[in-house]
Each structure stands twice: as structure tokens, then as C-alpha cells.
Amino acid sequence: MNSNFQNKKVFYTLLAIFAFAVFFFNQNHLNQDTIYFKHILPIAENVLKGEGYTNAEGEPAFYPIWGYVILQLPGLIMGSPQLWTLFIQFFLSILAVILFYKFFEINEKYWHIPLFLPFFALCSIKTADGLASILLIAYAYNVVAYFKTREIKNLYYSVLALAILVNLRSEYIYLPVFQTLFFLFCLKNRRKYFKINAIFVIIVFVAMLPWSIRSYLITDKIQFNSSNGGAVMYISLGQLPQNKWGILPTDSTAYSIAATNGIDDPFSPAADILFKRLTKEAILENPIEFIKKMGYNAIKVFTNGVYTGEYANYFLGKELRLEIDRNLNIKRNKIGQIKIIIDLPLNQSIPLIVEKIIQMFFLPIFLVLMLFLLYIVLKKSRNNETLLTVVMIILFKISLISLIQYEYRHTTGFYLFVFGIFLFLLKNRELKNENIDKI
């Protein structure tokens, strides 16, 4: 028993050191950097000043939803919001891994540690996505625990995780509905799960009531999510290459269209209504094109890998990295981009090459994990609540990516689940082999 404790202590010490290295060398990340400094921090600062939930221009803000903004308040009071945010995300990411092993009922092994890199990389950027992935693990663990034991504490914990989750990333308001439909379709004993799923649907509605009431009082419209949804939906149509709509999937597209319609902020409630209308019109005009776009995004989920960090920025700095990226984007083909990187001075090319090697290393790993997941789905295992819950969450995330937007951080949000499924079934196979050997 004491030996086992010592082994765990060494494992989590090494895990924490590895996670710290990821956080430290990714501190100059560019992913979501603009949103953090131009939207999240100004709103948090205004809240502290007593000016309410308002943006940099002093107008009521409806993007982003307030969960991640509230997290910044203690850091602002202490004078270091970035350090505070990363400390919280670091601490919770370690707890999430502890819960990960409990959830999948597997033992810690040292070779697992480097394979947690995408998860820690996601948690090291100042965005709600990392916290969302942590809460998803907590939610899944407690849902399955409640299904198995019917202990009320697990129901409370799962409800709490879900309530916080929807106030960090509002698209998760659809998770309980998706979960209900999934379990009704997959499980034989449907009545056993229907009541609990109904509770989750109600909880999401209640958790989002403060945001929707505020929206109604200010705009006369009930809104259960942040007001960037319309713009994201519209410009994400442009993720299909050479699409018939002629849409480019960039924020500049949203700003340009909003300005043409007399709207300054493309993420405002007025712009949200506009872009949702334009999205609906575009889909009705070319429904086949939209189906192609969903298929294209679904394929990218399998083939484009996960977010692994922007470690070269630690050595290059943000401004130089932006300049290099602009030059790289001019070259559409990968060979041309590689040539640009090689031609850079060694102190610039080496960090970039190392970063790309790390990214390429996880490309086949994630593909194999996703193909393994596909095998599990086709196998239709209906007698394991852990597997069913995990598959449900992953399919929910893939559906969102296909319907709306693909980004590296979105696939990384469920990386722990596909990794966990693999380890879970690997352990079960090893146990079966041991039993066969004993016979």
C-alpha cells in the first residue's frame, strides 16, 4: 500500500513538472490572445469599476458569456489576471487527470505522461476551452457514478459541473438534449435514464436564466447564448474550400459585412440576428454546399490533429511569430512553407521546426485514436455506461464541429476522452488475456 502511494506520488510529481513545462513554454501563445485582451479583460475591468458587464466602449456586452470573465476578477484584484488564470487552469488540469484515471478505472503509467501534452496545451491558453474540457471530465465521471450507485452527491456534482460549463461555453446548452436522445436510442432500459436526463435539461435552462433575463431586459430579446454565434456560423461556412457562397472564414469577413449593414460590432446582438439570417439564407440557397461543408469539417476532425502548443513563440516573441506566419500564409503549399522556415536564421527555424515536429507527432496518434473510436461506435456496445457516456460526449463535439466550426482547440477539447477510451479498452483486453492464461 505504501509502495503504491509512493509510486503515485512520483507519477503526479513528474506529471506536474511536465504540465508546468507546457504552460511555461506556451506562455506567448497567439491562439485566442486577441479575444482575451480585447474582450475578456476589458469587460472584467469594467465590472470591477462598477460599470457593469460592459465592453471597452462602455456598451452592454453579450460576448463572451460571463463565466470566463468572472474568473478574471480575483486576478485583477491581485494585479495579475494572466498569472491567476493560468494558475487556476494548471491546478485544475492536474485534478482533471486524477479524475481521468478514476473515471476510466485505469492505473497511472509513466508512458502516459507525454501523451497528455495536447490536453495541457489547451489548458495553457487563456480561453474557456481548457476549463470546459476539465468540466466535461468532471461531468462525465459524476454522471456515470450516479448511474452506477445512485448516490445523490454524484448527481449534485454533475449538475454543478454542467451549470458552470454552460456559463463558460454556451453551446453546451444542447448537451443534455443530445444526451437524452443518444441514451434513448442506445440503451435498452430507457426509463432508468430518462428522468436524470430530464433533470439535466432543466438545470441547463435554470443555469442560463440569469444571462437570458439580462438579455431580455436590455434588448427585449431572450437569448440563451453569447452574441457571437451568428457571426461564427456565417463565416464558418467559408471553411469549405472554394465554396459557392464566396465566404472567407476570417473575422475580417464578419467585420466587413457588419459595417456594410451599419453595425460596428459583428459580435453584438444586432449583428447576431443579421448573421443568423444570412446563414439561414445561404444554407437554403445551397443546401448541398452546406452538406459538403459538414463533411469537410468532419474529415478534418480525423485528419488535422489537435492543438499541441506554440512553443516557438517563447523564443521568437509574438511580433516576430506573427510576421513569420504572415509570410507562411502567402505560400499555400506545405513545401513552400517548409522552405521559408528552413531559410530562416537558425535561432528562428529550429524552434519552429521543433514545434512542427511535436504537432506532426500527434497527428497520427489522434487519427488512430479516432479510428479506434469509430470501431467502438460501430461495435455498438450497449452494456457499458462509461463507454456510452464518453462516446455520447465525443459525438456531440464532432456534431458541433461539423455543423459550425472546426479549430484545433475544438478537437483537443475531447482528446482526453478518446485517449481514455483507448486505455480503458487496452486494460480490459490485458485482463482478458490474463484470465485466459490462468485457464
C-alpha positions as CSV (number, residue, x, y, z in Angstrom):
1,M,0.0,0.0,0.0
2,N,2.8,2.4,0.9
3,S,4.7,1.4,-2.2
4,N,1.7,2.2,-4.3
5,F,1.3,5.6,-2.7
6,Q,4.9,6.4,-3.3
7,N,4.6,5.4,-7.0
8,K,1.5,7.7,-7.4
9,K,3.4,10.5,-5.7
10,V,6.3,10.2,-8.1
11,F,4.0,9.9,-11.1
12,Y,2.0,13.0,-10.2
13,T,5.2,14.9,-9.4
14,L,6.5,14.1,-12.9
15,L,3.1,14.9,-14.4
16,A,3.1,18.3,-12.7
17,I,6.6,19.1,-13.9
18,F,5.6,18.1,-17.5
19,A,2.4,20.2,-17.3
20,F,4.4,23.2,-15.9
21,A,6.8,23.0,-18.8
22,V,3.9,23.0,-21.3
23,F,2.4,26.1,-19.6
24,F,5.7,27.8,-19.3
25,F,6.9,27.4,-22.9
26,N,3.4,28.2,-24.3
27,Q,3.0,31.4,-22.4
28,N,3.4,33.5,-25.6
29,H,0.6,31.7,-27.4
30,L,-1.3,33.6,-30.0
31,N,-4.4,31.3,-30.0
32,Q,-7.3,33.3,-28.6
33,D,-4.9,36.0,-27.5
34,T,-6.8,38.8,-29.1
35,I,-10.1,37.8,-27.6
36,Y,-8.6,37.6,-24.1
37,F,-7.1,41.1,-24.3
38,K,-9.7,42.9,-26.4
39,H,-12.9,41.4,-25.0
40,I,-12.4,39.4,-21.8
41,L,-10.1,41.6,-19.7
42,P,-11.8,45.0,-20.6
43,I,-15.2,43.6,-19.5
44,A,-13.7,42.2,-16.3
45,E,-12.1,45.6,-15.6
46,N,-15.4,47.4,-16.1
47,V,-17.2,45.0,-13.8
48,L,-14.6,45.8,-11.1
49,K,-15.1,49.6,-11.7
50,G,-18.8,49.2,-11.1
51,E,-19.7,49.9,-14.7
52,G,-21.5,46.6,-15.1
53,Y,-21.0,43.9,-17.8
54,T,-19.8,46.3,-20.5
55,N,-17.2,46.2,-23.2
56,A,-14.3,48.6,-23.9
57,E,-16.7,51.1,-25.4
58,G,-18.9,51.1,-22.3
59,E,-21.8,49.3,-24.0
60,P,-23.6,46.3,-22.6
61,A,-21.6,43.2,-23.6
62,F,-23.2,40.0,-24.8
63,Y,-19.9,38.3,-25.9
64,P,-18.3,36.4,-24.4
65,I,-20.6,34.8,-21.9
66,W,-19.7,35.8,-18.4
67,G,-18.2,32.6,-16.9
68,Y,-14.6,33.2,-18.0
69,V,-14.8,36.9,-17.4
70,I,-15.8,36.3,-13.7
71,L,-12.7,34.1,-13.4
72,Q,-10.5,37.1,-14.1
73,L,-11.8,39.2,-11.2
74,P,-9.7,37.8,-8.4
75,G,-6.6,38.1,-10.7
76,L,-7.4,41.7,-11.4
77,I,-7.8,42.5,-7.7
78,M,-4.4,40.9,-7.1
79,G,-2.9,42.8,-10.1
80,S,-2.0,39.8,-12.2
81,P,-5.1,38.3,-14.0
82,Q,-3.0,36.3,-16.5
83,L,-0.9,34.6,-13.8
84,W,-4.0,33.9,-11.7
85,T,-5.9,32.4,-14.7
86,L,-3.0,30.1,-15.7
87,F,-2.5,29.1,-12.1
88,I,-6.2,28.1,-11.8
89,Q,-6.1,26.2,-15.1
90,F,-2.8,24.5,-14.2
91,F,-4.2,23.3,-10.8
92,L,-7.5,22.1,-12.2
93,S,-5.8,20.4,-15.2
94,I,-3.8,18.2,-12.7
95,L,-7.1,17.4,-10.8
96,A,-8.7,16.5,-14.1
97,V,-6.0,13.9,-14.8
98,I,-6.5,12.4,-11.3
99,L,-10.3,12.2,-12.1
100,F,-9.4,10.8,-15.6
101,Y,-7.8,7.8,-14.0
102,K,-10.7,7.3,-11.6
103,F,-13.3,7.7,-14.4
104,F,-11.7,5.1,-16.8
105,E,-10.6,2.9,-13.9
106,I,-7.0,2.5,-15.1
107,N,-3.7,2.7,-13.4
108,E,-1.2,5.5,-13.9
109,K,1.8,4.7,-16.1
110,Y,4.8,6.8,-16.9
111,W,4.4,6.4,-20.6
112,H,1.0,8.1,-20.4
113,I,2.6,11.5,-19.3
114,P,3.9,12.8,-22.7
115,L,0.6,11.8,-24.3
116,F,-1.3,14.3,-22.1
117,L,0.5,17.1,-23.9
118,P,-2.5,18.3,-26.1
119,F,-4.7,18.5,-23.0
120,F,-2.2,20.6,-21.1
121,A,-1.5,22.7,-24.2
122,L,-5.2,23.5,-24.4
123,C,-5.4,24.3,-20.7
124,S,-2.3,26.6,-21.1
125,I,-4.1,29.1,-23.4
126,K,-6.2,31.8,-21.9
127,T,-9.6,30.6,-23.2
128,A,-12.6,28.9,-21.7
129,D,-12.0,25.8,-23.8
130,G,-9.5,24.3,-21.4
131,L,-11.8,24.7,-18.4
132,A,-14.6,23.3,-20.5
133,S,-12.7,20.1,-21.2
134,I,-11.9,19.8,-17.4
135,L,-15.6,20.2,-16.5
136,L,-16.6,17.7,-19.2
137,I,-14.4,15.1,-17.4
138,A,-16.0,16.0,-14.0
139,Y,-19.5,15.9,-15.6
140,A,-18.9,12.5,-17.2
141,Y,-17.4,11.0,-14.1
142,N,-20.3,12.0,-11.9
143,V,-23.0,11.1,-14.4
144,V,-21.6,7.6,-14.7
145,A,-21.1,7.3,-10.9
146,Y,-24.7,8.3,-10.3
147,F,-25.9,5.8,-12.9
148,K,-24.0,3.0,-11.2
149,T,-24.5,3.9,-7.5
150,R,-27.5,6.3,-7.4
151,E,-25.6,8.4,-4.8
152,I,-27.2,11.8,-4.7
153,K,-23.8,13.6,-4.2
154,N,-22.8,12.5,-7.7
155,L,-26.0,14.0,-9.1
156,Y,-25.2,17.3,-7.3
157,Y,-21.6,17.3,-8.6
158,S,-22.7,16.6,-12.2
159,V,-25.4,19.3,-12.0
160,L,-22.8,21.8,-10.7
161,A,-20.3,20.9,-13.4
162,L,-22.9,21.3,-16.1
163,A,-24.2,24.7,-14.7
164,I,-20.7,26.1,-14.7
165,L,-19.9,24.6,-18.1
166,V,-22.8,26.3,-19.9
167,N,-21.8,29.7,-18.4
168,L,-18.3,29.2,-19.8
169,R,-19.2,27.9,-23.3
170,S,-22.9,28.4,-24.1
171,E,-23.0,25.8,-26.9
172,Y,-23.2,23.1,-24.2
173,I,-26.8,24.1,-23.6
174,Y,-27.5,21.5,-26.2
175,L,-25.6,18.7,-24.5
176,P,-28.4,17.4,-22.2
177,V,-30.8,17.2,-25.2
178,F,-28.2,15.4,-27.3
179,Q,-27.5,13.1,-24.3
180,T,-31.2,12.3,-23.8
181,L,-31.7,11.4,-27.5
182,F,-28.5,9.4,-27.5
183,F,-29.4,7.3,-24.5
184,L,-33.0,6.8,-25.7
185,F,-31.5,5.4,-28.9
186,C,-28.7,3.3,-27.5
187,L,-29.9,1.9,-24.2
188,K,-32.4,-0.8,-23.7
189,N,-33.5,0.2,-20.2
190,R,-34.5,3.7,-21.3
191,R,-36.8,4.6,-18.4
192,K,-33.9,4.3,-16.0
193,Y,-32.1,7.2,-17.7
194,F,-34.9,9.4,-18.9
195,K,-35.6,11.1,-15.5
196,I,-31.9,12.0,-14.9
197,N,-31.6,13.4,-18.4
198,A,-34.7,15.5,-18.0
199,I,-33.2,16.9,-14.8
200,F,-30.1,17.9,-16.8
201,V,-32.2,19.7,-19.4
202,I,-34.0,21.6,-16.7
203,I,-30.7,22.5,-14.9
204,V,-29.3,24.0,-18.1
205,F,-32.4,26.1,-18.6
206,V,-32.2,27.4,-15.0
207,A,-28.4,27.9,-15.2
208,M,-28.8,30.1,-18.2
209,L,-31.8,32.1,-16.9
210,P,-29.7,35.0,-15.4
211,W,-28.0,35.5,-18.8
212,S,-31.3,35.3,-20.7
213,I,-33.1,37.6,-18.3
214,R,-30.3,40.2,-18.6
215,S,-30.5,39.9,-22.4
216,Y,-34.3,40.4,-22.3
217,L,-34.1,43.5,-20.0
218,I,-31.6,45.2,-22.3
219,T,-32.5,44.1,-25.8
220,D,-36.2,42.9,-25.4
221,K,-35.0,39.5,-26.8
222,I,-34.5,36.3,-24.8
223,Q,-31.0,34.9,-25.6
224,F,-29.5,31.8,-24.0
225,N,-26.1,32.1,-25.6
226,S,-23.4,34.7,-26.4
227,S,-24.0,37.0,-29.3
228,N,-21.0,35.8,-31.5
229,G,-22.9,32.7,-32.6
230,G,-24.3,34.2,-35.7
231,A,-21.0,35.6,-37.0
232,V,-19.2,32.3,-36.2
233,M,-22.0,30.3,-38.0
234,Y,-21.8,32.5,-41.1
235,I,-18.0,32.8,-41.6
236,S,-17.6,29.1,-40.8
237,L,-19.5,28.3,-44.0
238,G,-16.3,29.5,-45.7
239,Q,-14.3,26.7,-44.2
240,L,-15.3,24.7,-47.3
241,P,-12.6,25.4,-49.8
242,Q,-13.8,27.2,-53.0
243,N,-17.4,27.4,-51.6
244,K,-20.1,28.7,-53.8
245,W,-21.0,31.4,-51.3
246,G,-17.6,33.0,-51.8
247,I,-17.2,33.3,-48.0
248,L,-13.7,33.6,-46.4
249,P,-13.6,32.1,-42.9
250,T,-11.9,35.1,-41.2
251,D,-13.0,37.7,-38.7
252,S,-12.5,40.4,-41.3
253,T,-15.4,38.9,-43.2
254,A,-17.7,39.4,-40.3
255,Y,-16.4,43.0,-39.6
256,S,-16.8,43.9,-43.3
257,I,-20.4,42.6,-43.6
258,A,-21.4,44.1,-40.3
259,A,-20.0,47.5,-41.3
260,T,-21.9,47.3,-44.7
261,N,-25.1,46.9,-42.7
262,G,-24.3,49.8,-40.4
263,I,-23.2,47.7,-37.4
264,D,-19.9,48.4,-35.7
265,D,-19.5,45.3,-33.7
266,P,-20.0,41.9,-35.5
267,F,-20.4,40.2,-32.2
268,S,-23.3,42.4,-30.9
269,P,-26.9,41.2,-30.6
270,A,-27.9,43.2,-33.7
271,A,-25.1,41.6,-35.7
272,D,-26.1,38.2,-34.2
273,I,-29.5,38.5,-35.7
274,L,-28.1,39.6,-39.0
275,F,-25.6,36.8,-39.4
276,K,-28.1,34.1,-38.3
277,R,-30.4,35.3,-41.1
278,L,-27.6,35.4,-43.6
279,T,-26.6,31.9,-42.6
280,K,-30.1,30.6,-42.9
281,E,-30.4,32.2,-46.4
282,A,-27.0,30.8,-47.5
283,I,-27.9,27.2,-46.4
284,L,-31.3,27.3,-48.1
285,E,-29.7,28.7,-51.2
286,N,-27.1,25.9,-51.4
287,P,-28.1,23.0,-49.1
288,I,-25.8,20.6,-50.9
289,E,-22.9,23.0,-50.3
290,F,-23.7,23.0,-46.6
291,I,-23.7,19.2,-46.5
292,K,-20.3,19.3,-48.2
293,K,-19.1,21.7,-45.6
294,M,-20.2,19.4,-42.8
295,G,-18.5,16.5,-44.4
296,Y,-15.3,18.5,-44.9
297,N,-15.2,19.6,-41.2
298,A,-15.9,16.0,-40.1
299,I,-13.0,14.7,-42.1
300,K,-10.7,17.4,-40.6
301,V,-11.7,16.2,-37.2
302,F,-9.9,12.9,-38.0
303,T,-7.1,14.1,-40.2
304,N,-5.9,17.5,-38.9
305,G,-4.8,16.5,-35.4
306,V,-5.0,18.5,-32.2
307,Y,-3.6,21.7,-30.6
308,T,-0.2,20.9,-29.2
309,G,1.1,24.4,-28.3
310,E,3.0,27.3,-29.9
311,Y,6.4,26.8,-28.2
312,A,8.4,28.6,-30.8
313,N,6.8,31.9,-29.6
314,Y,8.7,31.6,-26.3
315,F,12.0,32.0,-28.3
316,L,10.7,34.3,-31.1
317,G,8.2,36.6,-29.3
318,K,4.7,37.3,-30.5
319,E,5.5,40.0,-33.0
320,L,8.2,38.1,-34.9
321,R,6.0,35.0,-34.9
322,L,3.1,37.0,-36.5
323,E,5.4,38.3,-39.2
324,I,6.7,34.8,-40.0
325,D,3.1,33.4,-40.1
326,R,2.1,36.2,-42.5
327,N,4.9,35.1,-44.8
328,L,4.0,31.4,-44.4
329,N,0.3,32.1,-45.2
330,I,1.3,33.6,-48.6
331,K,2.5,30.1,-49.6
332,R,-0.5,27.9,-50.0
333,N,1.5,24.6,-50.4
334,K,3.3,22.9,-47.5
335,I,6.6,22.5,-49.4
336,G,6.8,26.3,-49.9
337,Q,6.1,26.9,-46.2
338,I,8.8,24.4,-45.2
339,K,11.3,26.1,-47.4
340,I,10.6,29.5,-45.8
341,I,11.1,28.0,-42.3
342,I,14.4,26.3,-43.3
343,D,15.7,29.6,-44.9
344,L,15.2,31.5,-41.6
345,P,18.1,32.1,-39.3
346,L,18.8,29.0,-37.1
347,N,17.6,30.7,-33.9
348,Q,14.2,31.1,-35.6
349,S,14.0,28.0,-37.7
350,I,14.9,25.5,-35.0
351,P,12.1,26.5,-32.5
352,L,9.6,26.4,-35.4
353,I,10.8,23.0,-36.6
354,V,10.6,21.5,-33.1
355,E,7.1,22.9,-32.7
356,K,6.0,21.4,-36.0
357,I,7.6,18.0,-35.1
358,I,5.6,17.9,-31.9
359,Q,2.4,18.8,-33.9
360,M,3.2,16.1,-36.5
361,F,3.9,13.5,-33.8
362,F,0.3,13.8,-32.5
363,L,-1.3,13.8,-36.0
364,P,-1.2,10.0,-36.5
365,I,-1.8,9.4,-32.8
366,F,-5.0,11.3,-32.8
367,L,-6.1,9.7,-36.1
368,V,-5.5,6.2,-34.7
369,L,-7.5,7.1,-31.5
370,M,-10.3,8.5,-33.7
371,L,-10.4,5.3,-35.9
372,F,-10.5,3.3,-32.7
373,L,-13.4,5.4,-31.5
374,L,-15.2,4.7,-34.8
375,Y,-14.7,1.0,-34.3
376,I,-16.3,1.3,-30.8
377,V,-19.3,3.2,-32.2
378,L,-19.8,0.6,-35.0
379,K,-19.5,-2.2,-32.4
380,K,-22.4,-0.7,-30.5
381,S,-21.5,-1.7,-27.0
382,R,-24.7,-1.0,-25.0
383,N,-23.8,-2.5,-21.7
384,N,-21.1,-0.2,-20.5
385,E,-22.2,3.2,-19.1
386,T,-18.7,4.6,-19.1
387,L,-18.1,3.9,-22.8
388,L,-21.6,5.1,-23.8
389,T,-21.2,8.4,-21.9
390,V,-17.8,9.1,-23.4
391,V,-19.0,8.2,-27.0
392,M,-22.0,10.5,-26.5
393,I,-19.8,13.4,-25.5
394,I,-17.4,12.9,-28.4
395,L,-20.2,12.5,-31.0
396,F,-21.8,15.7,-29.5
397,K,-18.5,17.6,-30.0
398,I,-18.0,16.2,-33.6
399,S,-21.6,17.2,-34.5
400,L,-20.9,20.8,-33.3
401,I,-17.7,21.0,-35.3
402,S,-19.3,19.6,-38.4
403,L,-22.3,21.9,-38.2
404,I,-20.5,25.1,-37.1
405,Q,-16.7,25.4,-36.9
406,Y,-13.5,23.3,-36.9
407,E,-10.5,24.5,-35.0
408,Y,-7.6,22.6,-33.4
409,R,-8.7,23.6,-29.9
410,H,-12.2,22.1,-30.6
411,T,-10.9,18.6,-31.3
412,T,-8.4,18.9,-28.4
413,G,-11.5,19.6,-26.1
414,F,-12.3,15.9,-26.3
415,Y,-8.8,14.5,-26.6
416,L,-8.8,13.1,-23.1
417,F,-11.9,11.1,-23.9
418,V,-10.6,9.4,-27.0
419,F,-7.3,8.7,-25.2
420,G,-9.2,7.4,-22.2
421,I,-11.3,5.0,-24.2
422,F,-8.2,3.6,-25.8
423,L,-6.5,3.0,-22.4
424,F,-9.7,1.7,-20.9
425,L,-10.2,-1.0,-23.5
426,L,-6.5,-1.8,-23.6
427,K,-6.7,-2.5,-19.9
428,N,-9.8,-4.7,-20.3
429,R,-8.1,-6.7,-23.1
430,E,-5.0,-7.2,-20.9
431,L,-7.2,-8.5,-18.1
432,K,-9.0,-10.9,-20.5
433,N,-5.6,-12.2,-21.7
434,E,-4.5,-12.8,-18.1
435,N,-7.7,-14.7,-17.4
436,I,-7.2,-16.9,-20.5
437,D,-3.6,-17.6,-19.4
438,K,-4.8,-18.7,-16.0
439,I,-7.2,-21.2,-17.6
